[in-house]
């Protein structure tokens, strides 16, 4: 039994009031952070990189961009650009029904005559394995009274707070079975 107290779509955060105790609220919080699966850019092959940025830096930045995957399938990605240009998440080309949550996340800046050409793959994972697969930023809770907990969930945009809450509860129930 819960109700939404507030919602802010820019930060994709919601507050829920749960009729439960602290132990269950904390189990939901921990499950949401580390066991709810999402997609992230995981495998990257850089074909050409004339920029000042190391390949590993670019790969790491790509992995932290929140991805929405509509069809629960891995997607191929590609970037092939020449400078001068600021490369944003909106410049990533996806196969399938995947996309970035926000097209304005800066990846790198290319100077004159610099090129970046790469391909990659999205992959499903969980936050326990790497933070790029955690669907949440902070998850907080506070006790309102003896049987009510206020749970605040802020997501990266890959899933909605309600999806994270429902997935966390389902995962906890499945573990109990």
N, C-alpha and C positions, 0 to 999 in steps of 0.2 A: 504494500500500500504506500504510494508516494504521490507527491504533487510537486509541480514545478513552481519554484518561488520566483526565479528570474531567468531570463535568457538573453544572451548577447551574441548575435551571429558573427560579429567581427572576430571575437576571440573564441567563438564556439564553446561557450561555457554555460552550464546550467547548474542549478541548485535543486536537490531532491530532498524531501523529508521522508525518511524511512522509519517505519515502526519496527525497530529492532534494537539490539544492544551494540555496545562498542566492539565486541569481538567479531560480530558479523560484518559491521561496517569496515573494520580494518581488513578483514579477509577479502571483501569486495574491492577495497582500495589496492591491496597487494596484487590481487588477481588481474585487475584492470591494467596495472602498470607492467606486469611481467608475463601474462599468459594470453591476453586477447590478441589474436593474430591479425596482422595487416600486411599490406604490400609495401615494399621499398625497392629502390634501385639497388641491386646487389652486385651484379657482375658487370664490369666495365672494361672494355678493350679500347685503349686510346691508340688510334691509327696514326694521328699526327697532332703534335702539340708544340707550337713555336712560341708559346707564351712564356712568361717568367715563372709561371706556377708549375709546381711539381705535379706529375700525374696522380700521385697518391692524394694530394690536396684536393684536386678536382673530383676524384672519385669519392672522397669523403664528403665533400659538399653535395654531390649528387645524391648520395645515400641518405642524407638528412632532409631532403625535400619531401614533404608529405604527398603521398600518391593516393588518389581515389581509383579503385579498381571496381568497375561496375559488374563484371562478369566472372569474378573469382578465377581468373586465368593470368598466367604470366604474360607480360608484354615485352616486346623488343623496343628499345629506345635508340635514338640516334641524335647527334648534333653534328652539323657540318657547316661552320661559319668562318668568315674571314674578317679581320679587323680593318679599320678601327670599329669596334663594337663592344657594347656592354652585353654580355650574355646572361639572359634571365631564364628562369624555369619555363617560361612560355615558349622559349626557343627549342625545347625538347620535343622531338617528334616521337609519338607512340604508335605502335601497332595495336590493334584491338581496342577495347573500351576503357583504357586507362587514361588518366590525365593528372596533372598537378593540381593540388588544392588551390594554389595561388600562383598566377603567372608572373608575379613581380618579385620573385626571390632572386637576388643577384647571385650568379655563380662565379663568374670572373669577368675581367675587362681585357679585351684584346687591343693591342696597339696596332699601328699601321704595319701592314704586311705580315701580321701574325695570323696563324690558322689554328683552329681546333676541329678535329674530326674524330668522332668516337661512336662506338656502338655499345649497347649494354642490354641488360635484362632485368626486369623486376622479379621479385621473388617474395613469397609469403614467409613470414617469420614471426617470432614473439620477442618482446622486450627483454626477456630473461637472457636471450642470446646476444642481442645488441640493442642499444637505445634507439636506433633508427626504426625498429619494429615496435616501439611503444606508442600506442595511439593517444596517450595522455601526456600532458605537461604536469601541472600539479593536480592532485586529488586530495582534498581535505575533508575532514569531518569534525563536527563538534556536537556535544551532547546538548539537546534542547531541554529535555526533562528525562525522567526515568526510562521511558520506552520510546523516545523519539531521537533520531540522529539526523542532523543536517549534513548531507553529503554534497560537496562541490566538485564537479568534474569539468576540467578544461581539456579539450582535445586539440590535436594538431590539425584536424580537419579531415583526416582519412576516414574517420567514423564520427557520427554525432555522439554527444554525451549519452543520449538514451540508448543508442546501439552498444556503447561501451558498457553501460550499466546492465543491460539485458544479457550481453555476452558473458560478462563476469559472473552474474548470478547463475546462468546456465552452466558455465564451466565448473563452478563450485558444486552445483547439484550433481553434475556428472561425476565429479570426483567422489562424492558421497555414495553413489550407487555401486 
